[in-house]
Amino acid sequence: MSHFFPDEEWAKTLRQRSETTLNSMWVEKSGLFAKDKGYFCREPGHRGVKFAFTNFGVSLGLQAAGIWPERVEKLHGFFESYKSNDEYDTDAITHVMHCNSLFPGVLGKE
């Protein structure tokens, strides 16, 4: 939301805090099958916990703010093949968020 009011002090504070927290939550994957892919863990300290839905929401925010496009690309790559093997794989809202993440439209930075 901070990109709608970039000159407001609350927006500057929110953006700085969000960037700091998200940076601590970034998990980079490497190796033969995961090269150049990554995701944001569910919360600091739980690096192995990941949800596609929340990553797609973070992706929308990053695109709106115009930051970390390389991470957006990497998380899209990660979730192309990641399966949680639970109801989140088939819940429609996860797929809606995926589409919004790929095509942010009016939420994108203008």
PLY file of the C-alpha trace (Angstrom):
ply
format ascii 1.0
element vertex 110
property float x
property float y
property float z
element edge 109
property int vertex1
property int vertex2
end_header
0.00 0.00 0.00
2.93 2.35 0.55
3.40 2.91 -3.18
0.07 4.78 -3.34
1.43 7.44 -0.93
5.23 7.37 -1.40
5.84 10.76 0.23
3.88 10.08 3.41
6.02 9.35 6.49
3.91 6.33 7.48
4.40 4.87 3.99
8.16 5.38 4.13
8.30 3.69 7.54
6.07 0.81 6.44
8.12 0.24 3.30
11.45 0.24 5.18
10.18 -2.18 7.82
8.61 -4.42 5.19
11.80 -4.56 3.13
13.89 -5.42 6.19
11.55 -8.19 7.31
11.07 -9.62 3.83
14.81 -9.63 3.24
15.23 -11.80 6.35
12.54 -14.16 5.03
14.06 -14.72 1.56
15.23 -18.29 0.97
17.45 -18.79 -2.06
17.49 -22.24 -3.60
20.40 -23.60 -5.55
21.44 -26.89 -6.95
20.87 -28.90 -10.08
17.07 -28.72 -10.07
16.46 -25.52 -8.10
19.02 -23.20 -9.67
18.13 -19.54 -9.46
14.86 -20.06 -7.61
13.66 -18.88 -4.26
10.71 -18.03 -2.07
9.73 -16.08 1.02
9.30 -18.28 4.07
6.11 -17.99 6.09
7.75 -16.03 8.90
11.26 -15.28 10.16
12.72 -18.34 11.82
10.65 -20.82 9.80
12.68 -20.93 6.60
11.25 -24.23 5.39
7.60 -23.16 5.63
6.27 -21.73 2.38
2.86 -20.97 0.94
2.29 -20.11 -2.70
-0.64 -17.82 -1.85
1.38 -15.56 0.43
4.35 -15.52 -1.93
2.09 -14.33 -4.72
0.79 -11.57 -2.44
4.34 -10.53 -1.61
5.12 -10.57 -5.32
2.26 -8.14 -5.97
3.59 -5.79 -3.31
7.13 -5.94 -4.61
5.98 -5.22 -8.14
3.84 -2.31 -6.95
6.82 -0.89 -5.06
9.16 -1.53 -8.00
11.74 -3.45 -5.98
13.46 -6.83 -6.19
12.25 -7.85 -9.67
14.83 -10.65 -9.64
13.22 -12.15 -6.55
9.77 -11.91 -8.11
11.09 -13.81 -11.12
12.77 -16.43 -8.92
9.68 -17.06 -6.80
7.58 -17.42 -9.95
10.10 -20.00 -11.14
10.01 -21.81 -7.81
6.23 -22.08 -7.70
5.98 -23.30 -11.31
6.84 -26.76 -10.06
6.39 -26.65 -6.27
3.52 -28.72 -4.88
2.51 -28.67 -1.24
0.39 -31.82 -1.71
-2.47 -30.40 0.32
-5.64 -28.41 -0.37
-3.62 -25.29 -1.21
-2.59 -26.91 -4.48
-6.20 -27.03 -5.63
-7.80 -24.05 -3.86
-9.00 -21.64 -6.53
-7.82 -18.57 -4.61
-4.20 -19.73 -4.85
-4.51 -19.83 -8.64
-6.22 -16.43 -8.70
-3.34 -14.97 -6.69
-0.87 -16.65 -9.05
-2.51 -14.95 -12.04
-2.51 -11.60 -10.23
1.15 -12.05 -9.42
2.00 -12.76 -13.05
-0.18 -9.91 -14.33
-0.31 -7.23 -11.60
-2.16 -4.74 -13.80
-3.16 -1.54 -12.05
-1.32 -2.51 -8.87
1.97 -2.34 -10.72
4.22 0.65 -10.35
3.18 3.45 -12.67
0 1
1 2
2 3
3 4
4 5
5 6
6 7
7 8
8 9
9 10
10 11
11 12
12 13
13 14
14 15
15 16
16 17
17 18
18 19
19 20
20 21
21 22
22 23
23 24
24 25
25 26
26 27
27 28
28 29
29 30
30 31
31 32
32 33
33 34
34 35
35 36
36 37
37 38
38 39
39 40
40 41
41 42
42 43
43 44
44 45
45 46
46 47
47 48
48 49
49 50
50 51
51 52
52 53
53 54
54 55
55 56
56 57
57 58
58 59
59 60
60 61
61 62
62 63
63 64
64 65
65 66
66 67
67 68
68 69
69 70
70 71
71 72
72 73
73 74
74 75
75 76
76 77
77 78
78 79
79 80
80 81
81 82
82 83
83 84
84 85
85 86
86 87
87 88
88 89
89 90
90 91
91 92
92 93
93 94
94 95
95 96
96 97
97 98
98 99
99 100
100 101
101 102
102 103
103 104
104 105
105 106
106 107
107 108
108 109
